[in-house]
Every structure is written in C-alpha cells, then in structure tokens.
C-alpha cells in the first residue's frame, strides 16, 4: 500500500539532493586538508544560525498551532533540537581555538547567513505544511554533511567526542521527527493545505542557500 505523504517526502528529497560539487568545504574536512581557521569560521557561523533557526521554528509552531497542529508539533521538535545542538556547539568552538573575545568580535558572512534569513522569510510567508516538506528534504543533505564532518574531526583533527557532539547530534537519524514530518505532510495533503509546487520551490531555495553557506566558508584559509 502506498503512503502519499511518505512517497512525497521521498521523491522530493531525491529531486532536491544537492550536486556533490556544490559543497567544496566538506570534502576538504573529510580528507583533513581544511585548516583550523575554516573550522573556526564554521563554528562561529553556527553560533548565529542555531539561535536564529530555533526562534524561527518556535514562531512557525505558534503560527500553525491552531490551523495545522501536526506541523506545529514538527516545528516544536525542531526548536528543541536546535536548543540541544546549541548546547553542544561551544565544545566544538573551543576545540577550534575560538575564545570569547573572538566570538564577540566575529563578523558573520552574508553568504552563510542567507540560509537562516530565508528560513525567517518562510516563517512569515509560507504554508506550514509546505515548509515541513521543504525542510525535511534539506535536512537529509545536512545530516550527511554532519556525519562526514564528525568522522573527519576524530580521524584527522583529533577532536574529542565532546567536541564532535554538535555534528553527532545532527548526523543521528530522528525517527520521531521523520514520523512527525510524515503526519504533518499527510495532514496538509488531506486538508488541501499542501502546494507541492511551492514546497519544491522552497526546498530548492533552501538547498541553494545551504550551498552558499559552504561556498562562503570555503574561501577561509
């Protein structure tokens, strides 16, 4: 028996899978040729991205609580996950040699911050069910990147488990989140609140902005 929401999530994720050439930094981390300043910049950019995305997901949960409760549950789980990831980010930053003074004076890169800015745009403008589909497709690639980085940090850079915890968190599959995404997308389909064309467009833009994130970091020495 087919499951419309699960099928849609699977096909959309496959269609929006990024070009392997769109991320020049992760392969350098994977083979150990990325230098510490690039890792430090990755940590510093994430100190901006994580709290911004957490607030965006909380706003999405609040906005959809009445009209799209299934999507609201998904966004609340995302917000909780961002909070947990943020708790693990400091250890990675310290392992990269980032101190409080550097963190306070760091100027974020526009190319890196385009992604959370677009997530904030989705909060204000997109149907919650469409956002669930777009984000889920994007997270598949992000989880793969994090798995690669976590392994490389241990193998090539000698980072501890604590220092790799941020990436371990995102690399680990979340059956709860996958289930919530499926339920939310199905509810959107059943209620006529899902616009597959818009969701695909949002997902394509998210993937493009994520590619911008990695390309912006790749120019770091």
MODELLER restraints for C-alpha pairs under 7 A, 6 or more apart:
rsr = mdl.restraints
at = mdl.atoms
rsr.add(forms.Gaussian(group=physical.xy_distance, feature=features.Distance(at['CA:5:A'], at['CA:182:A']), mean=5.61, stdev=0.5))
rsr.add(forms.Gaussian(group=physical.xy_distance, feature=features.Distance(at['CA:5:A'], at['CA:185:A']), mean=5.52, stdev=0.5))
rsr.add(forms.Gaussian(group=physical.xy_distance, feature=features.Distance(at['CA:5:A'], at['CA:186:A']), mean=4.84, stdev=0.5))
rsr.add(forms.Gaussian(group=physical.xy_distance, feature=features.Distance(at['CA:6:A'], at['CA:182:A']), mean=5.79, stdev=0.5))
rsr.add(forms.Gaussian(group=physical.xy_distance, feature=features.Distance(at['CA:9:A'], at['CA:133:A']), mean=6.42, stdev=0.5))
rsr.add(forms.Gaussian(group=physical.xy_distance, feature=features.Distance(at['CA:9:A'], at['CA:137:A']), mean=6.99, stdev=0.5))
rsr.add(forms.Gaussian(group=physical.xy_distance, feature=features.Distance(at['CA:12:A'], at['CA:137:A']), mean=6.33, stdev=0.5))
rsr.add(forms.Gaussian(group=physical.xy_distance, feature=features.Distance(at['CA:13:A'], at['CA:137:A']), mean=4.22, stdev=0.5))
rsr.add(forms.Gaussian(group=physical.xy_distance, feature=features.Distance(at['CA:16:A'], at['CA:137:A']), mean=6.78, stdev=0.5))
rsr.add(forms.Gaussian(group=physical.xy_distance, feature=features.Distance(at['CA:16:A'], at['CA:203:A']), mean=6.95, stdev=0.5))
rsr.add(forms.Gaussian(group=physical.xy_distance, feature=features.Distance(at['CA:16:A'], at['CA:204:A']), mean=6.22, stdev=0.5))
rsr.add(forms.Gaussian(group=physical.xy_distance, feature=features.Distance(at['CA:17:A'], at['CA:141:A']), mean=6.81, stdev=0.5))
rsr.add(forms.Gaussian(group=physical.xy_distance, feature=features.Distance(at['CA:18:A'], at['CA:207:A']), mean=6.72, stdev=0.5))
rsr.add(forms.Gaussian(group=physical.xy_distance, feature=features.Distance(at['CA:22:A'], at['CA:211:A']), mean=5.65, stdev=0.5))
rsr.add(forms.Gaussian(group=physical.xy_distance, feature=features.Distance(at['CA:23:A'], at['CA:211:A']), mean=5.94, stdev=0.5))
rsr.add(forms.Gaussian(group=physical.xy_distance, feature=features.Distance(at['CA:23:A'], at['CA:214:A']), mean=5.64, stdev=0.5))
rsr.add(forms.Gaussian(group=physical.xy_distance, feature=features.Distance(at['CA:23:A'], at['CA:215:A']), mean=6.42, stdev=0.5))
rsr.add(forms.Gaussian(group=physical.xy_distance, feature=features.Distance(at['CA:24:A'], at['CA:214:A']), mean=6.78, stdev=0.5))
rsr.add(forms.Gaussian(group=physical.xy_distance, feature=features.Distance(at['CA:24:A'], at['CA:215:A']), mean=6.38, stdev=0.5))
rsr.add(forms.Gaussian(group=physical.xy_distance, feature=features.Distance(at['CA:24:A'], at['CA:218:A']), mean=6.24, stdev=0.5))
rsr.add(forms.Gaussian(group=physical.xy_distance, feature=features.Distance(at['CA:25:A'], at['CA:214:A']), mean=6.06, stdev=0.5))
rsr.add(forms.Gaussian(group=physical.xy_distance, feature=features.Distance(at['CA:25:A'], at['CA:218:A']), mean=5.14, stdev=0.5))
rsr.add(forms.Gaussian(group=physical.xy_distance, feature=features.Distance(at['CA:26:A'], at['CA:145:A']), mean=6.75, stdev=0.5))
rsr.add(forms.Gaussian(group=physical.xy_distance, feature=features.Distance(at['CA:26:A'], at['CA:149:A']), mean=6.80, stdev=0.5))
rsr.add(forms.Gaussian(group=physical.xy_distance, feature=features.Distance(at['CA:28:A'], at['CA:34:A']), mean=4.97, stdev=0.5))
rsr.add(forms.Gaussian(group=physical.xy_distance, feature=features.Distance(at['CA:29:A'], at['CA:149:A']), mean=6.43, stdev=0.5))
rsr.add(forms.Gaussian(group=physical.xy_distance, feature=features.Distance(at['CA:29:A'], at['CA:152:A']), mean=6.32, stdev=0.5))
rsr.add(forms.Gaussian(group=physical.xy_distance, feature=features.Distance(at['CA:30:A'], at['CA:148:A']), mean=6.32, stdev=0.5))
rsr.add(forms.Gaussian(group=physical.xy_distance, feature=features.Distance(at['CA:30:A'], at['CA:149:A']), mean=6.27, stdev=0.5))
rsr.add(forms.Gaussian(group=physical.xy_distance, feature=features.Distance(at['CA:30:A'], at['CA:152:A']), mean=5.01, stdev=0.5))
rsr.add(forms.Gaussian(group=physical.xy_distance, feature=features.Distance(at['CA:32:A'], at['CA:152:A']), mean=6.86, stdev=0.5))
rsr.add(forms.Gaussian(group=physical.xy_distance, feature=features.Distance(at['CA:32:A'], at['CA:156:A']), mean=5.23, stdev=0.5))
rsr.add(forms.Gaussian(group=physical.xy_distance, feature=features.Distance(at['CA:35:A'], at['CA:221:A']), mean=6.45, stdev=0.5))
rsr.add(forms.Gaussian(group=physical.xy_distance, feature=features.Distance(at['CA:36:A'], at['CA:96:A']), mean=6.20, stdev=0.5))
rsr.add(forms.Gaussian(group=physical.xy_distance, feature=features.Distance(at['CA:37:A'], at['CA:220:A']), mean=6.73, stdev=0.5))
rsr.add(forms.Gaussian(group=physical.xy_distance, feature=features.Distance(at['CA:37:A'], at['CA:221:A']), mean=6.28, stdev=0.5))
rsr.add(forms.Gaussian(group=physical.xy_distance, feature=features.Distance(at['CA:38:A'], at['CA:217:A']), mean=6.56, stdev=0.5))
rsr.add(forms.Gaussian(group=physical.xy_distance, feature=features.Distance(at['CA:38:A'], at['CA:220:A']), mean=5.21, stdev=0.5))
rsr.add(forms.Gaussian(group=physical.xy_distance, feature=features.Distance(at['CA:38:A'], at['CA:221:A']), mean=6.16, stdev=0.5))
rsr.add(forms.Gaussian(group=physical.xy_distance, feature=features.Distance(at['CA:39:A'], at['CA:96:A']), mean=6.28, stdev=0.5))
rsr.add(forms.Gaussian(group=physical.xy_distance, feature=features.Distance(at['CA:40:A'], at['CA:93:A']), mean=6.33, stdev=0.5))
rsr.add(forms.Gaussian(group=physical.xy_distance, feature=features.Distance(at['CA:40:A'], at['CA:96:A']), mean=5.12, stdev=0.5))
rsr.add(forms.Gaussian(group=physical.xy_distance, feature=features.Distance(at['CA:40:A'], at['CA:98:A']), mean=6.39, stdev=0.5))
rsr.add(forms.Gaussian(group=physical.xy_distance, feature=features.Distance(at['CA:41:A'], at['CA:217:A']), mean=6.93, stdev=0.5))
rsr.add(forms.Gaussian(group=physical.xy_distance, feature=features.Distance(at['CA:42:A'], at['CA:217:A']), mean=6.90, stdev=0.5))
rsr.add(forms.Gaussian(group=physical.xy_distance, feature=features.Distance(at['CA:43:A'], at['CA:92:A']), mean=6.76, stdev=0.5))
rsr.add(forms.Gaussian(group=physical.xy_distance, feature=features.Distance(at['CA:43:A'], at['CA:93:A']), mean=5.29, stdev=0.5))
rsr.add(forms.Gaussian(group=physical.xy_distance, feature=features.Distance(at['CA:44:A'], at['CA:103:A']), mean=6.60, stdev=0.5))
rsr.add(forms.Gaussian(group=physical.xy_distance, feature=features.Distance(at['CA:45:A'], at['CA:108:A']), mean=6.09, stdev=0.5))
rsr.add(forms.Gaussian(group=physical.xy_distance, feature=features.Distance(at['CA:45:A'], at['CA:112:A']), mean=6.82, stdev=0.5))
rsr.add(forms.Gaussian(group=physical.xy_distance, feature=features.Distance(at['CA:49:A'], at['CA:113:A']), mean=6.92, stdev=0.5))
rsr.add(forms.Gaussian(group=physical.xy_distance, feature=features.Distance(at['CA:49:A'], at['CA:116:A']), mean=5.99, stdev=0.5))
rsr.add(forms.Gaussian(group=physical.xy_distance, feature=features.Distance(at['CA:50:A'], at['CA:82:A']), mean=5.95, stdev=0.5))
rsr.add(forms.Gaussian(group=physical.xy_distance, feature=features.Distance(at['CA:50:A'], at['CA:86:A']), mean=6.33, stdev=0.5))
rsr.add(forms.Gaussian(group=physical.xy_distance, feature=features.Distance(at['CA:52:A'], at['CA:116:A']), mean=6.41, stdev=0.5))
rsr.add(forms.Gaussian(group=physical.xy_distance, feature=features.Distance(at['CA:53:A'], at['CA:116:A']), mean=6.03, stdev=0.5))
rsr.add(forms.Gaussian(group=physical.xy_distance, feature=features.Distance(at['CA:54:A'], at['CA:79:A']), mean=4.64, stdev=0.5))
rsr.add(forms.Gaussian(group=physical.xy_distance, feature=features.Distance(at['CA:54:A'], at['CA:82:A']), mean=5.50, stdev=0.5))
rsr.add(forms.Gaussian(group=physical.xy_distance, feature=features.Distance(at['CA:54:A'], at['CA:83:A']), mean=6.85, stdev=0.5))
rsr.add(forms.Gaussian(group=physical.xy_distance, feature=features.Distance(at['CA:56:A'], at['CA:119:A']), mean=6.90, stdev=0.5))
rsr.add(forms.Gaussian(group=physical.xy_distance, feature=features.Distance(at['CA:56:A'], at['CA:120:A']), mean=5.71, stdev=0.5))
rsr.add(forms.Gaussian(group=physical.xy_distance, feature=features.Distance(at['CA:56:A'], at['CA:123:A']), mean=6.32, stdev=0.5))
rsr.add(forms.Gaussian(group=physical.xy_distance, feature=features.Distance(at['CA:57:A'], at['CA:75:A']), mean=5.19, stdev=0.5))
rsr.add(forms.Gaussian(group=physical.xy_distance, feature=features.Distance(at['CA:57:A'], at['CA:76:A']), mean=6.66, stdev=0.5))
rsr.add(forms.Gaussian(group=physical.xy_distance, feature=features.Distance(at['CA:57:A'], at['CA:78:A']), mean=6.54, stdev=0.5))
rsr.add(forms.Gaussian(group=physical.xy_distance, feature=features.Distance(at['CA:57:A'], at['CA:79:A']), mean=5.41, stdev=0.5))
rsr.add(forms.Gaussian(group=physical.xy_distance, feature=features.Distance(at['CA:58:A'], at['CA:75:A']), mean=6.62, stdev=0.5))
rsr.add(forms.Gaussian(group=physical.xy_distance, feature=features.Distance(at['CA:58:A'], at['CA:76:A']), mean=6.16, stdev=0.5))
rsr.add(forms.Gaussian(group=physical.xy_distance, feature=features.Distance(at['CA:58:A'], at['CA:79:A']), mean=5.98, stdev=0.5))
rsr.add(forms.Gaussian(group=physical.xy_distance, feature=features.Distance(at['CA:59:A'], at['CA:123:A']), mean=6.82, stdev=0.5))
rsr.add(forms.Gaussian(group=physical.xy_distance, feature=features.Distance(at['CA:60:A'], at['CA:72:A']), mean=6.87, stdev=0.5))
rsr.add(forms.Gaussian(group=physical.xy_distance, feature=features.Distance(at['CA:60:A'], at['CA:75:A']), mean=6.45, stdev=0.5))
rsr.add(forms.Gaussian(group=physical.xy_distance, feature=features.Distance(at['CA:60:A'], at['CA:123:A']), mean=5.55, stdev=0.5))
rsr.add(forms.Gaussian(group=physical.xy_distance, feature=features.Distance(at['CA:61:A'], at['CA:72:A']), mean=4.10, stdev=0.5))
rsr.add(forms.Gaussian(group=physical.xy_distance, feature=features.Distance(at['CA:61:A'], at['CA:73:A']), mean=6.89, stdev=0.5))
rsr.add(forms.Gaussian(group=physical.xy_distance, feature=features.Distance(at['CA:61:A'], at['CA:75:A']), mean=5.19, stdev=0.5))
rsr.add(forms.Gaussian(group=physical.xy_distance, feature=features.Distance(at['CA:61:A'], at['CA:76:A']), mean=5.83, stdev=0.5))
rsr.add(forms.Gaussian(group=physical.xy_distance, feature=features.Distance(at['CA:62:A'], at['CA:72:A']), mean=6.92, stdev=0.5))
rsr.add(forms.Gaussian(group=physical.xy_distance, feature=features.Distance(at['CA:64:A'], at['CA:71:A']), mean=6.68, stdev=0.5))
rsr.add(forms.Gaussian(group=physical.xy_distance, feature=features.Distance(at['CA:64:A'], at['CA:72:A']), mean=5.38, stdev=0.5))
rsr.add(forms.Gaussian(group=physical.xy_distance, feature=features.Distance(at['CA:64:A'], at['CA:128:A']), mean=6.45, stdev=0.5))
rsr.add(forms.Gaussian(group=physical.xy_distance, feature=features.Distance(at['CA:65:A'], at['CA:72:A']), mean=5.23, stdev=0.5))
rsr.add(forms.Gaussian(group=physical.xy_distance, feature=features.Distance(at['CA:70:A'], at['CA:183:A']), mean=6.47, stdev=0.5))
rsr.add(forms.Gaussian(group=physical.xy_distance, feature=features.Distance(at['CA:70:A'], at['CA:184:A']), mean=4.68, stdev=0.5))
rsr.add(forms.Gaussian(group=physical.xy_distance, feature=features.Distance(at['CA:70:A'], at['CA:187:A']), mean=6.98, stdev=0.5))
rsr.add(forms.Gaussian(group=physical.xy_distance, feature=features.Distance(at['CA:71:A'], at['CA:128:A']), mean=6.19, stdev=0.5))
rsr.add(forms.Gaussian(group=physical.xy_distance, feature=features.Distance(at['CA:71:A'], at['CA:129:A']), mean=6.12, stdev=0.5))
rsr.add(forms.Gaussian(group=physical.xy_distance, feature=features.Distance(at['CA:71:A'], at['CA:132:A']), mean=6.80, stdev=0.5))
rsr.add(forms.Gaussian(group=physical.xy_distance, feature=features.Distance(at['CA:71:A'], at['CA:184:A']), mean=4.82, stdev=0.5))
rsr.add(forms.Gaussian(group=physical.xy_distance, feature=features.Distance(at['CA:74:A'], at['CA:177:A']), mean=6.53, stdev=0.5))
rsr.add(forms.Gaussian(group=physical.xy_distance, feature=features.Distance(at['CA:74:A'], at['CA:180:A']), mean=5.42, stdev=0.5))
rsr.add(forms.Gaussian(group=physical.xy_distance, feature=features.Distance(at['CA:74:A'], at['CA:181:A']), mean=6.20, stdev=0.5))
rsr.add(forms.Gaussian(group=physical.xy_distance, feature=features.Distance(at['CA:77:A'], at['CA:177:A']), mean=6.97, stdev=0.5))
rsr.add(forms.Gaussian(group=physical.xy_distance, feature=features.Distance(at['CA:85:A'], at['CA:166:A']), mean=5.50, stdev=0.5))
rsr.add(forms.Gaussian(group=physical.xy_distance, feature=features.Distance(at['CA:85:A'], at['CA:169:A']), mean=6.60, stdev=0.5))
rsr.add(forms.Gaussian(group=physical.xy_distance, feature=features.Distance(at['CA:88:A'], at['CA:165:A']), mean=5.70, stdev=0.5))
rsr.add(forms.Gaussian(group=physical.xy_distance, feature=features.Distance(at['CA:88:A'], at['CA:166:A']), mean=4.89, stdev=0.5))
rsr.add(forms.Gaussian(group=physical.xy_distance, feature=features.Distance(at['CA:89:A'], at['CA:166:A']), mean=5.41, stdev=0.5))
rsr.add(forms.Gaussian(group=physical.xy_distance, feature=features.Distance(at['CA:91:A'], at['CA:162:A']), mean=6.31, stdev=0.5))
rsr.add(forms.Gaussian(group=physical.xy_distance, feature=features.Distance(at['CA:91:A'], at['CA:163:A']), mean=4.75, stdev=0.5))
rsr.add(forms.Gaussian(group=physical.xy_distance, feature=features.Distance(at['CA:92:A'], at['CA:163:A']), mean=4.31, stdev=0.5))
rsr.add(forms.Gaussian(group=physical.xy_distance, feature=features.Distance(at['CA:92:A'], at['CA:164:A']), mean=6.27, stdev=0.5))
rsr.add(forms.Gaussian(group=physical.xy_distance, feature=features.Distance(at['CA:95:A'], at['CA:159:A']), mean=6.93, stdev=0.5))
rsr.add(forms.Gaussian(group=physical.xy_distance, feature=features.Distance(at['CA:95:A'], at['CA:163:A']), mean=6.19, stdev=0.5))
rsr.add(forms.Gaussian(group=physical.xy_distance, feature=features.Distance(at['CA:111:A'], at['CA:212:A']), mean=5.39, stdev=0.5))
rsr.add(forms.Gaussian(group=physical.xy_distance, feature=features.Distance(at['CA:111:A'], at['CA:213:A']), mean=5.40, stdev=0.5))
rsr.add(forms.Gaussian(group=physical.xy_distance, feature=features.Distance(at['CA:111:A'], at['CA:216:A']), mean=5.41, stdev=0.5))
rsr.add(forms.Gaussian(group=physical.xy_distance, feature=features.Distance(at['CA:112:A'], at['CA:212:A']), mean=6.41, stdev=0.5))
rsr.add(forms.Gaussian(group=physical.xy_distance, feature=features.Distance(at['CA:112:A'], at['CA:213:A']), mean=3.95, stdev=0.5))
rsr.add(forms.Gaussian(group=physical.xy_distance, feature=features.Distance(at['CA:112:A'], at['CA:216:A']), mean=6.20, stdev=0.5))
rsr.add(forms.Gaussian(group=physical.xy_distance, feature=features.Distance(at['CA:114:A'], at['CA:209:A']), mean=6.06, stdev=0.5))
rsr.add(forms.Gaussian(group=physical.xy_distance, feature=features.Distance(at['CA:115:A'], at['CA:206:A']), mean=6.61, stdev=0.5))
rsr.add(forms.Gaussian(group=physical.xy_distance, feature=features.Distance(at['CA:115:A'], at['CA:209:A']), mean=4.98, stdev=0.5))
rsr.add(forms.Gaussian(group=physical.xy_distance, feature=features.Distance(at['CA:115:A'], at['CA:210:A']), mean=6.03, stdev=0.5))
rsr.add(forms.Gaussian(group=physical.xy_distance, feature=features.Distance(at['CA:129:A'], at['CA:184:A']), mean=6.32, stdev=0.5))
rsr.add(forms.Gaussian(group=physical.xy_distance, feature=features.Distance(at['CA:129:A'], at['CA:185:A']), mean=5.70, stdev=0.5))
rsr.add(forms.Gaussian(group=physical.xy_distance, feature=features.Distance(at['CA:129:A'], at['CA:188:A']), mean=5.39, stdev=0.5))
rsr.add(forms.Gaussian(group=physical.xy_distance, feature=features.Distance(at['CA:129:A'], at['CA:193:A']), mean=6.65, stdev=0.5))
rsr.add(forms.Gaussian(group=physical.xy_distance, feature=features.Distance(at['CA:129:A'], at['CA:194:A']), mean=5.78, stdev=0.5))
rsr.add(forms.Gaussian(group=physical.xy_distance, feature=features.Distance(at['CA:130:A'], at['CA:194:A']), mean=5.76, stdev=0.5))
rsr.add(forms.Gaussian(group=physical.xy_distance, feature=features.Distance(at['CA:130:A'], at['CA:195:A']), mean=6.41, stdev=0.5))
rsr.add(forms.Gaussian(group=physical.xy_distance, feature=features.Distance(at['CA:130:A'], at['CA:198:A']), mean=6.85, stdev=0.5))
rsr.add(forms.Gaussian(group=physical.xy_distance, feature=features.Distance(at['CA:130:A'], at['CA:199:A']), mean=4.52, stdev=0.5))
rsr.add(forms.Gaussian(group=physical.xy_distance, feature=features.Distance(at['CA:131:A'], at['CA:199:A']), mean=6.41, stdev=0.5))
rsr.add(forms.Gaussian(group=physical.xy_distance, feature=features.Distance(at['CA:132:A'], at['CA:181:A']), mean=6.27, stdev=0.5))
rsr.add(forms.Gaussian(group=physical.xy_distance, feature=features.Distance(at['CA:132:A'], at['CA:185:A']), mean=6.90, stdev=0.5))
rsr.add(forms.Gaussian(group=physical.xy_distance, feature=features.Distance(at['CA:133:A'], at['CA:185:A']), mean=6.66, stdev=0.5))
rsr.add(forms.Gaussian(group=physical.xy_distance, feature=features.Distance(at['CA:133:A'], at['CA:199:A']), mean=6.25, stdev=0.5))
rsr.add(forms.Gaussian(group=physical.xy_distance, feature=features.Distance(at['CA:134:A'], at['CA:199:A']), mean=5.42, stdev=0.5))
rsr.add(forms.Gaussian(group=physical.xy_distance, feature=features.Distance(at['CA:134:A'], at['CA:200:A']), mean=6.37, stdev=0.5))
rsr.add(forms.Gaussian(group=physical.xy_distance, feature=features.Distance(at['CA:134:A'], at['CA:202:A']), mean=5.75, stdev=0.5))
rsr.add(forms.Gaussian(group=physical.xy_distance, feature=features.Distance(at['CA:134:A'], at['CA:203:A']), mean=4.09, stdev=0.5))
rsr.add(forms.Gaussian(group=physical.xy_distance, feature=features.Distance(at['CA:135:A'], at['CA:203:A']), mean=6.53, stdev=0.5))
rsr.add(forms.Gaussian(group=physical.xy_distance, feature=features.Distance(at['CA:137:A'], at['CA:203:A']), mean=6.65, stdev=0.5))
rsr.add(forms.Gaussian(group=physical.xy_distance, feature=features.Distance(at['CA:138:A'], at['CA:203:A']), mean=6.43, stdev=0.5))
rsr.add(forms.Gaussian(group=physical.xy_distance, feature=features.Distance(at['CA:138:A'], at['CA:206:A']), mean=6.64, stdev=0.5))
rsr.add(forms.Gaussian(group=physical.xy_distance, feature=features.Distance(at['CA:138:A'], at['CA:207:A']), mean=6.10, stdev=0.5))
rsr.add(forms.Gaussian(group=physical.xy_distance, feature=features.Distance(at['CA:143:A'], at['CA:170:A']), mean=5.46, stdev=0.5))
rsr.add(forms.Gaussian(group=physical.xy_distance, feature=features.Distance(at['CA:143:A'], at['CA:171:A']), mean=4.56, stdev=0.5))
rsr.add(forms.Gaussian(group=physical.xy_distance, feature=features.Distance(at['CA:144:A'], at['CA:171:A']), mean=6.37, stdev=0.5))
rsr.add(forms.Gaussian(group=physical.xy_distance, feature=features.Distance(at['CA:146:A'], at['CA:167:A']), mean=4.84, stdev=0.5))
rsr.add(forms.Gaussian(group=physical.xy_distance, feature=features.Distance(at['CA:146:A'], at['CA:168:A']), mean=6.85, stdev=0.5))
rsr.add(forms.Gaussian(group=physical.xy_distance, feature=features.Distance(at['CA:146:A'], at['CA:170:A']), mean=6.22, stdev=0.5))
rsr.add(forms.Gaussian(group=physical.xy_distance, feature=features.Distance(at['CA:146:A'], at['CA:171:A']), mean=5.22, stdev=0.5))
rsr.add(forms.Gaussian(group=physical.xy_distance, feature=features.Distance(at['CA:147:A'], at['CA:167:A']), mean=6.58, stdev=0.5))
rsr.add(forms.Gaussian(group=physical.xy_distance, feature=features.Distance(at['CA:147:A'], at['CA:168:A']), mean=6.56, stdev=0.5))
rsr.add(forms.Gaussian(group=physical.xy_distance, feature=features.Distance(at['CA:147:A'], at['CA:171:A']), mean=4.71, stdev=0.5))
rsr.add(forms.Gaussian(group=physical.xy_distance, feature=features.Distance(at['CA:149:A'], at['CA:167:A']), mean=6.92, stdev=0.5))
rsr.add(forms.Gaussian(group=physical.xy_distance, feature=features.Distance(at['CA:150:A'], at['CA:164:A']), mean=5.54, stdev=0.5))
rsr.add(forms.Gaussian(group=physical.xy_distance, feature=features.Distance(at['CA:150:A'], at['CA:167:A']), mean=5.50, stdev=0.5))
rsr.add(forms.Gaussian(group=physical.xy_distance, feature=features.Distance(at['CA:150:A'], at['CA:168:A']), mean=6.11, stdev=0.5))
rsr.add(forms.Gaussian(group=physical.xy_distance, feature=features.Distance(at['CA:153:A'], at['CA:159:A']), mean=5.48, stdev=0.5))
rsr.add(forms.Gaussian(group=physical.xy_distance, feature=features.Distance(at['CA:153:A'], at['CA:164:A']), mean=6.95, stdev=0.5))
rsr.add(forms.Gaussian(group=physical.xy_distance, feature=features.Distance(at['CA:154:A'], at['CA:160:A']), mean=6.66, stdev=0.5))
rsr.add(forms.Gaussian(group=physical.xy_distance, feature=features.Distance(at['CA:188:A'], at['CA:194:A']), mean=4.85, stdev=0.5))
